[in-house]
Every structure is written in C-alpha cells, then in structure tokens.
Amino acid sequence: ERNQALLYKSGNNKSKQETVISGYVVDAETGDRLPYSTISWFQDGEITGVASSTSGTFSARIRSSKNSIPLLFSFVGYESKRVDFNISSSTELNA
C-alpha cells in the first residue's frame, strides 16, 4: 500500500453539493508522483472517475448530497485503495 493523494476542494452547491477536488497521487514510500492513476467514485448511481496527468495531478467535479464520498485510487502494479473523502473540508489523504 504505497499510494498517497493530496486533495483540495473548492466551491459547492447547497442542494446537491458540487465540489471540485484536485490534487496529486504519489508513492508514499518514494514520494514519486504516479502518472495516469485512476480516481473513481459513485455518482448518481454510476461509477465515475478521472485519470491523473503525466505529472500525477488531477481535478474532478463531484456532485453529492452526502458529507463524505468514498474515492478509489488505482495504479498499475499497486493495490487499489478506498478512502472516504470528507466533502466539507480540505484534506490530505494517505491512501
């Protein structure tokens, strides 16, 4: 388990929160960023996701009426990791 992600949120909508999260995915042991990692979650009953860029950074819009949402981080050769992201705060995740 060596994935790590740093997430920031910006803005939301009160009825069904739309939150923009952004950050990067890194190897927790080496600190190397992991390009093309996938970050996925359930939204409106479907699996939705984004891939990180060549530098390991990503940005995503998440709509949810819940205060937290489970995110799944994946990268080839690494074990996938599920982390509950609290939408109401900026969070550093050690995924």
GROMACS elastic network, one bead per residue, 0.5 to 0.9 nm:
[ bonds ]
;  ai    aj funct       b0    kb
    1     4     6  0.89098   500
    1    27     6  0.88035   500
    1    28     6  0.81509   500
    1    78     6  0.69056   500
    1    79     6  0.59576   500
    1    80     6  0.79659   500
    1    81     6  0.76178   500
    1    95     6  0.78144   500
    2    26     6  0.79364   500
    2    27     6  0.50987   500
    2    29     6  0.61824   500
    2    30     6  0.86697   500
    2    78     6  0.71672   500
    2    79     6  0.79517   500
    2    94     6  0.87424   500
    2    95     6  0.75052   500
    3    25     6  0.66235   500
    3    26     6  0.57318   500
    3    28     6  0.55262   500
    3    29     6  0.84766   500
    3    34     6  0.83412   500
    3    73     6  0.76076   500
    3    74     6  0.81392   500
    3    75     6  0.81934   500
    3    78     6  0.75337   500
    3    79     6  0.82144   500
    3    80     6  0.82064   500
    3    81     6  0.75327   500
    3    94     6  0.71601   500
    3    95     6  0.52762   500
    4    24     6  0.80844   500
    4    25     6  0.54297   500
    4    27     6  0.58983   500
    4    28     6  0.53144   500
    4    31     6  0.85250   500
    4    33     6  0.89736   500
    4    73     6  0.87417   500
    4    92     6  0.87125   500
    4    93     6  0.64106   500
    5    23     6  0.66211   500
    5    24     6  0.54052   500
    5    26     6  0.61623   500
    5    27     6  0.87347   500
    5    28     6  0.87436   500
    5    73     6  0.84717   500
    5    92     6  0.67549   500
    5    93     6  0.52800   500
    5    94     6  0.60203   500
    5    95     6  0.61057   500
    6    22     6  0.77337   500
    6    24     6  0.55624   500
    6    25     6  0.68242   500
    6    26     6  0.85644   500
    6    91     6  0.70133   500
    6    93     6  0.56188   500
    6    94     6  0.77614   500
    7    21     6  0.59825   500
    7    22     6  0.52090   500
    7    24     6  0.71220   500
    7    59     6  0.89236   500
    7    85     6  0.88614   500
    7    90     6  0.66435   500
    7    91     6  0.57544   500
    7    92     6  0.57373   500
    7    93     6  0.69628   500
    8    20     6  0.78479   500
    8    21     6  0.52433   500
    8    22     6  0.52650   500
    8    23     6  0.62025   500
    8    89     6  0.81567   500
    8    91     6  0.63870   500
    8    92     6  0.78473   500
    9    12     6  0.87597   500
    9    19     6  0.62573   500
    9    20     6  0.52952   500
    9    22     6  0.66223   500
    9    87     6  0.74284   500
    9    88     6  0.82932   500
    9    89     6  0.71440   500
    9    90     6  0.56017   500
    9    91     6  0.82102   500
   10    19     6  0.60878   500
   10    20     6  0.53233   500
   10    21     6  0.67357   500
   10    22     6  0.87294   500
   10    90     6  0.84708   500
   11    17     6  0.86081   500
   11    18     6  0.72329   500
   11    19     6  0.56768   500
   11    20     6  0.66959   500
   12    16     6  0.82561   500
   12    17     6  0.50410   500
   12    20     6  0.77806   500
   12    63     6  0.87184   500
   13    16     6  0.59015   500
   13    18     6  0.53281   500
   13    19     6  0.76229   500
   13    63     6  0.86850   500
   14    17     6  0.54231   500
   14    18     6  0.82088   500
   14    65     6  0.85243   500
   15    18     6  0.89152   500
   15    65     6  0.71778   500
   16    63     6  0.62644   500
   16    64     6  0.55258   500
   16    66     6  0.82816   500
   17    62     6  0.77713   500
   17    63     6  0.53810   500
   17    64     6  0.52660   500
   17    65     6  0.57721   500
   17    66     6  0.79665   500
   17    67     6  0.87199   500
   17    87     6  0.84666   500
   18    61     6  0.64792   500
   18    62     6  0.54588   500
   18    64     6  0.65760   500
   18    65     6  0.87142   500
   19    60     6  0.81239   500
   19    61     6  0.55735   500
   19    62     6  0.51937   500
   19    63     6  0.63662   500
   19    64     6  0.82256   500
   19    87     6  0.71889   500
   20    59     6  0.68992   500
   20    60     6  0.55340   500
   20    62     6  0.62486   500
   20    63     6  0.88604   500
   21    58     6  0.81719   500
   21    59     6  0.56076   500
   21    60     6  0.53849   500
   21    61     6  0.64445   500
   21    62     6  0.74912   500
   21    87     6  0.88110   500
   21    90     6  0.87403   500
   22    57     6  0.73698   500
   22    58     6  0.54249   500
   22    60     6  0.63634   500
   22    61     6  0.88891   500
   23    52     6  0.89549   500
   23    56     6  0.83554   500
   23    57     6  0.55551   500
   23    58     6  0.55928   500
   23    59     6  0.66576   500
   24    33     6  0.71353   500
   24    34     6  0.80204   500
   24    35     6  0.89637   500
   24    52     6  0.72468   500
   24    53     6  0.88440   500
   24    55     6  0.80526   500
   24    56     6  0.52068   500
   24    58     6  0.59182   500
   24    59     6  0.86987   500
   25    28     6  0.89715   500
   25    32     6  0.85890   500
   25    33     6  0.57592   500
   25    34     6  0.56234   500
   25    35     6  0.77910   500
   25    37     6  0.71084   500
   25    52     6  0.75390   500
   25    55     6  0.89891   500
   25    56     6  0.54650   500
   25    57     6  0.66030   500
   25    58     6  0.81588   500
   25    73     6  0.83521   500
   25    95     6  0.87405   500
   26    29     6  0.86602   500
   26    30     6  0.80456   500
   26    31     6  0.55749   500
   26    32     6  0.53220   500
   26    34     6  0.52427   500
   26    35     6  0.86515   500
   26    56     6  0.70918   500
   27    30     6  0.55730   500
   27    31     6  0.50562   500
   27    32     6  0.53097   500
   27    33     6  0.62542   500
   27    34     6  0.67236   500
   28    31     6  0.54990   500
   28    32     6  0.78683   500
   28    94     6  0.76336   500
   28    95     6  0.84014   500
   29    32     6  0.82308   500
   30    33     6  0.87905   500
   32    56     6  0.88769   500
   33    54     6  0.88158   500
   33    55     6  0.63818   500
   33    56     6  0.51069   500
   33    57     6  0.81255   500
   34    37     6  0.60503   500
   34    52     6  0.77759   500
   34    53     6  0.86492   500
   34    54     6  0.78822   500
   34    55     6  0.71058   500
   34    57     6  0.84348   500
   34    75     6  0.74589   500
   35    51     6  0.82236   500
   35    52     6  0.57385   500
   35    53     6  0.55419   500
   35    55     6  0.54515   500
   35    57     6  0.75520   500
   35    75     6  0.84797   500
   36    51     6  0.53049   500
   36    53     6  0.56076   500
   36    54     6  0.62628   500
   36    55     6  0.83473   500
   36    56     6  0.65186   500
   36    57     6  0.87661   500
   36    75     6  0.73921   500
   37    50     6  0.83931   500
   37    51     6  0.54140   500
   37    52     6  0.51688   500
   37    53     6  0.79698   500
   37    56     6  0.69658   500
   37    57     6  0.89546   500
   37    58     6  0.89538   500
   37    73     6  0.70740   500
   37    74     6  0.56943   500
   37    76     6  0.77689   500
   38    49     6  0.68960   500
   38    50     6  0.57996   500
   38    52     6  0.63400   500
   38    72     6  0.78265   500
   38    73     6  0.57821   500
   38    74     6  0.51335   500
   38    75     6  0.64562   500
   39    48     6  0.85329   500
   39    49     6  0.53971   500
   39    50     6  0.54267   500
   39    51     6  0.61615   500
   39    52     6  0.77291   500
   39    58     6  0.85368   500
   39    60     6  0.89877   500
   39    71     6  0.65451   500
   39    72     6  0.55276   500
   39    74     6  0.65551   500
   40    47     6  0.67284   500
   40    48     6  0.55081   500
   40    50     6  0.64686   500
   40    51     6  0.86099   500
   40    70     6  0.85768   500
   40    71     6  0.56817   500
   40    72     6  0.51240   500
   40    73     6  0.67568   500
   40    74     6  0.84538   500
   41    46     6  0.82250   500
   41    47     6  0.56253   500
   41    48     6  0.54458   500
   41    49     6  0.61377   500
   41    62     6  0.86008   500
   41    69     6  0.74010   500
   41    70     6  0.62397   500
   41    71     6  0.50437   500
   41    72     6  0.63365   500
   42    45     6  0.60465   500
   42    46     6  0.53516   500
   42    48     6  0.59185   500
   42    49     6  0.84694   500
   42    69     6  0.80747   500
   42    70     6  0.78397   500
   42    71     6  0.82608   500
   43    46     6  0.53821   500
   43    47     6  0.62760   500
   43    48     6  0.63006   500
   43    62     6  0.74191   500
   43    63     6  0.67387   500
   43    64     6  0.70017   500
   44    47     6  0.83684   500
   44    63     6  0.82018   500
   44    64     6  0.81207   500
   49    60     6  0.78621   500
   49    72     6  0.89338   500
   50    58     6  0.72992   500
   50    59     6  0.76669   500
   50    60     6  0.67324   500
   51    56     6  0.85549   500
   51    57     6  0.85333   500
   51    58     6  0.66679   500
   51    59     6  0.87548   500
   52    55     6  0.74418   500
   52    57     6  0.50156   500
   52    59     6  0.79162   500
   53    56     6  0.50374   500
   53    57     6  0.53224   500
   53    58     6  0.62756   500
   54    57     6  0.75369   500
   55    58     6  0.89428   500
   62    69     6  0.89721   500
   63    66     6  0.89936   500
   64    67     6  0.77287   500
   64    68     6  0.82871   500
   64    69     6  0.76801   500
   64    87     6  0.87159   500
   65    68     6  0.88318   500
   66    69     6  0.69400   500
   66    87     6  0.80223   500
   67    85     6  0.85235   500
   67    86     6  0.59999   500
   67    87     6  0.54425   500
   67    88     6  0.63672   500
   68    84     6  0.62452   500
   68    85     6  0.52812   500
   68    87     6  0.52457   500
   68    88     6  0.77283   500
   69    83     6  0.83220   500
   69    84     6  0.54986   500
   69    85     6  0.52818   500
   69    86     6  0.66715   500
   69    87     6  0.71600   500
   70    82     6  0.64408   500
   70    83     6  0.55154   500
   70    85     6  0.59291   500
   70    86     6  0.87880   500
   71    81     6  0.82087   500
   71    82     6  0.55822   500
   71    83     6  0.52993   500
   71    84     6  0.60792   500
   71    85     6  0.66333   500
   72    80     6  0.67900   500
   72    81     6  0.56276   500
   72    83     6  0.64328   500
   72    84     6  0.87756   500
   72    95     6  0.88845   500
   73    79     6  0.88170   500
   73    80     6  0.56263   500
   73    81     6  0.52525   500
   73    82     6  0.63707   500
   73    83     6  0.79534   500
   73    95     6  0.73456   500
   74    77     6  0.89250   500
   74    78     6  0.69900   500
   74    79     6  0.69727   500
   74    81     6  0.66814   500
   74    82     6  0.89528   500
   75    78     6  0.54817   500
   75    79     6  0.74668   500
   75    80     6  0.69494   500
   76    79     6  0.81487   500
   76    80     6  0.88686   500
   78    81     6  0.89178   500
   80    95     6  0.88755   500
   81    95     6  0.59530   500
   82    95     6  0.71991   500
   83    93     6  0.76437   500
   83    94     6  0.84711   500
   83    95     6  0.63010   500
   85    88     6  0.89231   500
   85    89     6  0.87535   500
   85    91     6  0.75961   500
   85    93     6  0.80412   500
   86    89     6  0.59967   500
   86    90     6  0.78248   500
   86    91     6  0.74321   500
   87    90     6  0.76313   500
   87    91     6  0.88000   500
